[in-house]
Amino acid sequence: MTSTNQIRTLLALAFVASLVTATRSHAQLTITASPTAPSVDGADIANLMSPIANDFQSSFIWPDRPARGQSFLTGNSAGDFTLDAITVQASELALPTNNYTLRLGSVSGTSFSTIATLNGSFGSNINANDYVTFALNSPVSLSANTNYGFDVALAGTDGGFQDHGWQLRNSAQSGYADGSAYSSGANAVGGASFSTHNQDRIFHLNLSEGALPPPPTPVAILSTDFTGRTVAGDTASNITWITNGVGDPGDLTAVPVGGGTFGGLFDTANAQGHFAPDRNTNNEGPWSTDIALTVESGKQVLPPLVETIQDWTR
């Protein structure tokens, strides 16, 4: 059985967790396709040379094929670089909808050490010769003068390979001097090593000098110690909330998990200062209460969401 202190602790932790995890719940990649090549400026790394005839066996992406990638070397800099987008070129039409996995990692010889594995879905056509950009919704820091690699895999699709699979365009090996096209792993999952090809991918890395800023420090956005709260049946009222950028959620009502009813929230003098203890006088079963978090107008705290605090059963 959960003690009253445990319930109060769960409630407090839930608010902290909501602030930390809400920024991670969005899509990891934003994927676009355009007939126009990306511009190359600043610290960008690119190979936009004229493509050569494609080698199907080293360029086709499909759920039963290896991840297809390119190694590269970052430039000299006093600090780090920030990578926020990777672009490759398609050689043929690919119909939607396709789900992709993008890996980024450090490279030593033909060994690959994963730094990030990101997923995203694209629901539009990719036309022949389009430039397909995978924008990282959370940019990644890269060290200067270091060998890295990226690879793309078609992890899932709702159609056949004739219409949904596609090939990455390549240039001659001389197109980019500081890396090579490669294939890694099997069945759309990249591995810890790769095999190089005598060519380079057509690619563009959108880089800027400077490391990423430190992650934000979580702050309390909603709290209460339940002092003075009253209970009527399954609902706790007269709760004094301390808010920071979110609206007052008001009363809290306990709801049995899986439906049904129970005999109301247990309420005694000793229960003051808590939401409610578990009732141990009958077979109450698990229950939860929803706490609505709504961002106030003009604030940038969180998107609206609901946290559920569930009581533990004995």
Buried (B, 14 or more C-beta within 10 A) or exposed (E): EBEBEBBBEBBBEBBBEBBEEBEEEEEBBBBBBEEEBBEEEEBBBBBBBEBBEBBEEBBBBBBEBBBBBBBBBBBEBEEBBBBBBBBBBBBBBBBBEBBBBBBBBBBEEBEBEEBBBBBBBBEBEBBBBBBBBBBBBBBBEBBBEBBBBBBBBBBBBEEEBEEBBBBBBBBEBEBBEEBBBBBBBEEBBBBEEBEBBEBBBBBBBBBEBBEBEEEEEEEEBBBBBBEEBEBEEBBBEEBEBEBEBBBBBEEBBBBBBEEEEBEBBBBEEEBBEBBBBBBEEEEBBBBEBBBBBBBEEEEEBBEEBEBEBBBEEE
